[in-house]
Amino acid sequence: MPNTLDQSYVQRSAWRPDLFAGKVVFITGGAGSICRVQAEALVLLGANAAIIGRNVEKTEAAAKEIATLRPGAKVIGIGAIDVRKVQSLKEAVDKTVQELGRIDFVIAGAAGNFLCDFNHLSSNAFKSIIDIDLLGSFNTVKVTFDQLRKNKGAILFVSATLHYYGVPFQIGVGAAKAGVDALSNALAVELGPLGIRSNTLAPGKIQGTEGMSRLSKASESEAKRTVPLQRLGTTEDIADGTVYLFSPAASYVTGDVLVVDGGNWQVSSGIGANDYPVTLLDAINAPKGGKL
Ligand code: HXC
């Protein structure tokens, strides 16, 4: 399965080809694997996009490639932007409005993370993750708020599932993403009366992503063993969830979390997780018990 989308997505997907015609999306972390595919899906379905990132070359190259997906698409890459610095983000917003005319959708996707146990995690390392993932998400909405209000737009935070239970080596990101979910919920309540929706998408194990290669040493067959749907996620699964949440089909959905993980977090650390699904299948396939 490819990690990026091409034109065949428009034919294959359940979505109308011009679903987002006239809309503009502002995406932090848009050159990374998850957020890039979110941008690709929205552009393929008619939107224009601003891709925001720290690395100038990577950000500009991604924007150029995404622009080729649809004739007439306008995709700008704005590099050297750190979501921790609200003023630089504000400049990226000004440039987006100047070049693309407006902002309807905001994806707060920029993230920083690494595996580290509590004993070795410094206060500054913890702060770095909180600053990128949580403060950066706040800053992203802060600077786009005027546009969101004007256009009755929608916000999508990219979160995770690892704060639903205790995950070792992931203290910083777990705490940050719990905060991101709380931020989204509060914004849904505060901004709902303005016609602005705020939701969160929580990816699980998505194959071919930076998160998987950074955080998981497991082979594919090992990684998918504890996923109820018995496969790793694809970037297209993320694209579909993203399109849904921005589409009119979700016009009454706000303050929600869409978990796209094949059901994985439900079994991740529960009793029997080590033997999953062997003990479960043994029980299901065993001869019928006594009473109904
Ligand atoms: C322990 C570490 C460390 C590591 C950095 N630090 N890496 N500590 N183990 N592997 C410490 C440093 O020693 C320093 O603390 C502090 O963190 C800040 O480090 P800097 O390098 O100065 O920070 P900065 O340049 O701002 O870089 C931020 C970063 C970096 C998060 C540390 O990894 C980064 O920029 N990452 C961006 C890309 C990324 O991480 N993407 C992840 C996407 S995946 P001291 O005390 O020495 O000063 C993802 C999935 C989440 O987010 C969900 C999972 C399911």
Boltz pocket constraint, residues with backbone or C-beta under 6 A from the ligand:
constraints:
  - pocket:
      binder: B
      contacts: [[A, 111], [A, 112], [A, 113], [A, 114], [A, 115], [A, 116], [A, 120], [A, 121], [A, 122], [A, 123], [A, 124], [A, 125], [A, 126], [A, 128], [A, 129], [A, 132], [A, 159], [A, 160], [A, 161], [A, 162], [A, 173], [A, 203], [A, 204], [A, 210], [A, 211], [A, 214], [A, 215]]
      max_distance: 6.0
